[in-house]
Amino acid sequence: MLSRPWLLLSVVLLAAPVQVDAQPINAWIGAGVGPGVLPDLPEREQSEDGLSALTGALFASIERGRAVLTLRSAVAAEYAGDQAYDAGVLVGVGGGGPMRHLSIGAGIALVGVVSDDDGLRLLGGLGGVDRPPDRTTTLGLPFEVQAFVKGRHVGLGLYGFVNLNREASFGGVTLALVLGRMP
């Protein structure tokens, strides 16, 4: 006897119109390069201007409403051979207008640090004695700022990032090209 009211209620609930959230989902990918900072590893001296590294970033973001989810990989590399890089997931908030976008985010990342005394390893070890570099892996706290002007499917702007970790915190600002459906 009790099963019939529950059956009737189930039929009514399943037949009721479902309201779909009208907020569109926007998604874009981006890549950029620019100057950055890779603080002193034990045997290195920082340059006087504080910008000691070339940085790069690849990122993919999804935004619904004001919530932004980003997958990113960033790197800071010195000419001398030291490198720090991450791969992380960040969440944040975003907004903007018809021609601009701004978002900030934070998350968690896996960080790799390579301390290479020989330098120039990417060019075939031209920097001297060929010893294997010291490699370390740790967890880090990545932060990002995305600021760009945009058209319907293409944007250009700045992607700033920092990764705070116990081995070699690093950061940079890149000039980034962005492609996709943007808010």
Stockholm file with secondary structure:
# STOCKHOLM 1.0

chainA/1-183         MLSRPWLLLSVVLLAAPVQVDAQPINAWIGAGVGPGVLPDLPEREQSEDGLSALTGALFASIERGRAVLTLRSAVAAEYAGDQAYDAGVLVGVGGGGPMRHLSIGAGIALVGVVSDDDGLRLLGGLGGVDRPPDRTTTLGLPFEVQAFVKGRHVGLGLYGFVNLNREASFGGVTLALVLGRMP
#=GR chainA/1-183 SS CTHHHHHHHHHHHHHSCCCCCCCCEEEEEEEEEEEEECCCCTTCCCCTTSCCEEEEEEEEEEEETTEEEEEEEEEEECTTSCEEEEEEEEEEEEEECSSEEEEEEEEEEEEEEEECSSCCGGGTSTTSSCCCCEEEEEEEEEEEEEEEEECSSEEEEEEEEEEEESSCCEEEEEEEEEEEECC
#=GC SS_cons         CTHHHHHHHHHHHHHSCCCCCCCCEEEEEEEEEEEEECCCCTTCCCCTTSCCEEEEEEEEEEEETTEEEEEEEEEEECTTSCEEEEEEEEEEEEEECSSEEEEEEEEEEEEEEEECSSCCGGGTSTTSSCCCCEEEEEEEEEEEEEEEEECSSEEEEEEEEEEEESSCCEEEEEEEEEEEECC
//
